[in-house]
Amino acid sequence: MAEILVDPIGAPLDTALDVRVEGLEPDRVVTVRAREGDRAAEAVFRADERGVVDLTRHAPVSGDYSGVDPMGLFWSMAPTGAEPLGTAVVEVDGVGRVEVERLTVPADVKRTEVRENGLVGVLFEPGDEGPHPGVVVLGGSEGGLHELDAALLAGHGFTALALAYFGVEGVPADLVEIPLEHFAPALDLLGDRVGLVGGSRGGELALLLGATFPQVKAVVSVVGSGVVTQCVGPGHRLLQKLEHEAASWTLAGRPLPYLPYSVPAELRAAVVDGEPVPLGLAFDLTDGVPEDTEIPVERINGGVLLLSAGDDRSWPSAELGEVAHRRLEAHSHPFRYEHVVYPGAGHLIAGPPHRSTADVVVPGPGVRLLVGGTPAATAAARADAWRRTVEFLSDQLRA
């Protein structure tokens, strides 16, 4: 009798799954489908001479992804419009289905809301004795909290604080003139040896905080920027936000110099015509950047990992990251540093892997935003970036 085997059947979301179908007739063609939430993907396989379909060894003959990829059915999931499922399901036509528990908070990880000293965050702590190095997780221009990232980092042995700095109750509504001093209590909460992980504008912020506070011993900037960029202003329309001329960050009460937006005709036309908007056009690096907008990353008292996307349409993360990398090289930074650029990947490489990367256009403020990359390249980059992030933080904070 044919059966579906999934290993592990329950694990944190960033764990890759082994999916096999055994007991088939040799050369039988079957459709394997994965569903989670309101998304699904499927692929057609031909059983081998033993009557086995093994997603860790076999490529589909057709379907939503190509090539051998154990998690291809998960990153290629697209919206179905159906009622969301409460759990992940792997199913094979004519064989059956298996429910899989993909944990967003690993077992034994403790979740605590933090509302003190002006902080709005959620702290995730591993259940064992430790020690557990502290890591602050910073989101990007979407605002709010990145609880998933922090929870899964706790599953890898870190005390992780998902911290909001705008966009939710208790912090400013917009990314406008946020004091860097606001983050000092978060660093103090986690001790005298802290890591920072930030995505997109959070990656810019992580580099700034690392250059400002000596207790930061490791910075991971994912599709971030080595340049201070203009604020994300108030308003419900993209052009409103871009036309608000103000700094994103302040220090000692003074706005930090920033690279201003450019709004070329091509960007404006995409907005007016309702086409997907390549927001990266708003960052004009043709003549370089003003030196006073470069983040003095050489002041960071620890390692720096820069992870960029080679086909980033949200902003030129590879070029913005290289500004930081050049400064580290020029100053012979005494700690470990590296800049990894993923060719073909789009902006959405930050955060845990094995989630859908099927969307290359995402909702924005009154527009649709083009994020770039192919789903396959972005998924591979996200998995590698997450692996590098966990290994880098462990190496730098547990040394």
N, C-alpha and C positions, 0 to 999 in steps of 0.2 A: 504494500500500500504506500502510495506517495505521501510525503509529509514535508512541511516547512520547518526548518530549523533556524532560529535566530539566536545569536550569542554575542553579548549577553542579552537576556530578555528584559533586564531592567538595569539602567546605568545612567550616569550624568549625560546630558545632551551632547557634550563635546567628546564622547566616547564613540569610536567607530564600531559599527556592527558587522558581524559576519552573517550573511544570509545565504542559506543553501536550500535547495529543494532536492530531496532524495527519493528513490523508489520509482522514478519515471522510466518509461520505456526509452531505450537508446534512440537518439535523434528526434525524440518528441519535441515539438515546439510548444512553449508555454509563455503566457504573459504574466510577468511579475509586476505587481502594483504596490506602491506605498502611498498611504494617505495620512495626513496629520493636519489638525485644524481644518481650515477650509481649502487646503491645497492637496494636490495629488500628482503623481508621475507614474509612468509605466514604461516597461521595456520588454521586448520579445527575445527569448533565449531558445537555443537548441540544446537539448540535453546531450551530454557526452556519452562515450561508449559504455559507461557504468550507470547511465540513467541519472546523472547528477547535473544540476545547474548550481554553480558556485560563483556568487558575485565577486568574490575576492580573486577569482582566476579567469572567469569567462566574460567576454564582452558581449553585449546584446547584438542581435542581428538587425534590430531596428528599435526605435523608441525615443524617449525624451533625452537620452544622453548616449554617448558613444565611447568606446574604449573600455578597458578594465578599470572599474572604479567601485569599490565596495559601498560607497555612500552616494553614488550617482543618482539613485532614486530619491534621495532626500534633498540634495542641493538643486535638483532640476524640477522640483515641485512648483506647479503654477496654480493660481486660484481656479477653483471649480465652480464657485457660486453656490455650492451645496451647503447644507447645514454643517457647521464645524463639528468635528469629532472631538471627544474628550480625551482621546489617547491616540498614539500612533498605531497604525495597522499595516502589516505586510500580508498581501493576499495573492494567491495564484489561482487563476481560473481552473476549475475542475479539480482542485486539490484542497483548498481551504483558506483559512486566514489565521494570523497570529497577532495578538495585541502586544505591543512593546511599550514599556514604561521608559520614557526619555525624561529624566529628572532635570528640572530647571534649578532646583536646589538640592545638592547631593545629600544623601542620608547622613545624619548626625551633624550637619552644619546648622549652626544657630543663627537666627535672624533677629536683629534688634534695631528698632528705629532710633535715629539720633536726632534730637531736637534741643540742642544746647549750644551756648556760645555763638549763636547766629547760624549754626550749621543745620542744614536739612539733608539728611542722608539715611542710608541703611547700612548697618554693619553686619558682616557675615564672618563667623568664627568657626574654625574646624572643631570637631568634637573631641580630638585627642589632646594630649598634654602639651605637645609642641616641642620647641618654640615655634612660633608662627610669625614670620616677618610681616610687617604692615604695608599695605598697598592701597593707594587712593585711586579710584576709577573715575575718570572724567569724560562725560559725553561731549558731543559736538554742538553744532548750531541748531539742532533740534531741541536742545534744552532738556531739563528733567533729569531722571535717574537711570543709570544703566545697571539695574539690579542683577540681571542675568549674568553679565560679565563678572561682577563681584562675587556672586554666589558660586560660580564655577571655579573662580580662582581660589576661593576658600576650600573647595574640594581638592585643590592641589597643595593645600597646606599653608595658605596665606590668610592672615586676618585682613579682609578686604572691605573698604568703605566705598560704597557707591555714593558719590557726592553731587548734589545739585548746586548749580551756581546761578541759574536763571531759569525762568519758564515754569515754575511751580510756586505754590503758596509758600511764603516765608523767605523767598529770595526775589531779586529783581525780575520783572516781567520780561525784559529784553537784555540782550548781550550788549550793554552799553555802559562803559566806564565802571567795570567791575573791579573793586580794589583787590590787589593781590594779597593784601593783609587779611582779607576775609578767609583765606585758606590756612592761615597759621594755626588756628585751633584744631583743624583736621589733622595736620601734621603732628601737633603736640599729642593728640589723642592716641596716635599710633606709635609714638616713641621717638628715639633719636636716630633711627636707621630705617628710612621709609622709601618705598618705591612709588612711582607714579605711572599710570597707564592712561593715555588719552587718545581719543580718536578724532580726526579732523580738527575742528577748532579746539577740541580738548587736547589734541596733540600739540598744538601751538601753546596752549596754556601750560601743559606739562613741562615743556622746555623752559618757559618763562619762570615757573615756580622752582624748577631745579636750579636755574641760574640765580635765584633770589634767596632760597632757604638752604643752608648748609646741611641740614639733616636729611635732605634728599640724596640718596645714594644710588638710585637707579631710575632712569627715565625711559619709557617706551612710548614713542610718538608714532602712531599709526595713521597714515595719510595726513600727517600733520604739517606744520610749517615752521621753518627756521626764521620766518619773518613775521613781525607783528602786523596784522591786517585790520582793516576798518571794521567798525562795529556792525552788528546785525540789528538794525534800528526797529522802531515800533511800526505798526501798521499791518494790514492784512494782505497787502500786495507786494510782490517782489521788488518792483521798481521803487516803491515807497521806502522799503527797507534799505535798498542800496543808496538812495539819495539822502539818507540821514547821515550827515557828516559829523562823526564823533569817534572817539577812541573806544576800543573794546575794553581796555584795561587801564587802571591807574596804579601808581605806586607813590606812597608818601603824599597823597592828595593831588598828584600831577598826572595828567593823561600821558600815556606812553605814545611816542611818535608811531605812525602807522603808514602802511602802504594803502593809498586810497583806491577805491574801486574805479574801474573804467567801464563805461556802458556804451560799447560800440554799436553801430547800426545793426549788425547781425544779431546781437543779443536782444536789442529792443524789438526788432522785427519778429523774432521767435515768440516773444511775450505777446505782442499785439496780435499775431496770427494764430495764437493758441498752439503753437508747435512745441515739442519738447525743448527745453531751454538748456544749452550747454553753459552753465554758470561759470565755468572756468574762463570764459571770455572776459569776465569782469576783473581778471587779474593780469595786468599788462606787465610782463617782465622783459619786454623788448630791449629796454635800455638798462636792464639790471634793476636793483632796488636801492633806495637811499640807505646809506650805511647806518644811519641812526635808527632804522626800523629793523635791522638784523638783531636777533636775540643773541646775547653774549653767552652762548652755550658752553664756551670754554670755562666758565665759572662753575659749572655743575660739578659737585663734589662726589662724582661717581660715574658709572657707566651710562652710555646713551645708545639706544637702539632705535634707528629710524627705519620705518617700513613704509614704502610708497608704492603707488599703483601707476603702471606705465601708460595706461589708457584712461586716466582719471579725467572725466569731463566736468566734475564739480569744482575742482580747482587744480592747478598744476602741482600736485603733491610731490612728484619726483623732483622738479626744479626747486620747489620751496624747501624740500628736505635736504637737497644738495647744498643749499646755502649754509645750513647747520653743519653738514658734514665737512665742507671746506673750512669752516672756522675751527672745527675740532682738529683737523689736520694742520692748519696753519699755526695753531698754538700748541702742537704736539701734546694733545690732551693725554694726561697720564693714566687715565682709566680706559677700560675697554669701550670701543665705539665701533659702530657699523651702520652702513646704509644699504638696505636691500630694496631693489626696485623689481616689481613683478610685471614683466611684459604682458600685455593683453588683458590685464586686470583692471577693473573699474574701481570707483571710489569706495564701494561697500565691502572692503576687506577687513574692517575692524570687527572685533568681537569673536565669540566662539564659533567654531566651524559646524558643518553638517546641518546647516539651515539653508533655506531656499535662497538662491542667488538668481532666480529666473527673471526678476524685474530689473531691466536696464533703464527704465523710466519710472520715477517715483513721484508721489504728490509733493508739492511745495506750496509756498504762500501765494495762492491764486494762480498757480501755474503747474505744469508738469516738468520735472527736472530730469535731464539726461545725466546719468551717473557714469556711463561708459563701461567698457570691457565686455567680454563675453561671459555668460554664466559659468562655463567650465573653467575659464582662466581665473575668474574672481573666486570661485569656490576653492580651487587649488591654492590660490594665494592666501585666502582666509585661513585655511587649515594650516599652512606652513607658518603664517604670521602668528597664529595662536600658539603653535608649538614653540616657536622661537621666543615668544613673549614669556611663556611659563619657564622655559629653560634659562633665559636671560635673568629674570627676576630671582630665580633660585640661585644662580651663580653669583649674582651681585649682592644679594641680601643675606645669603647664608655663608658668605666667605668668612 
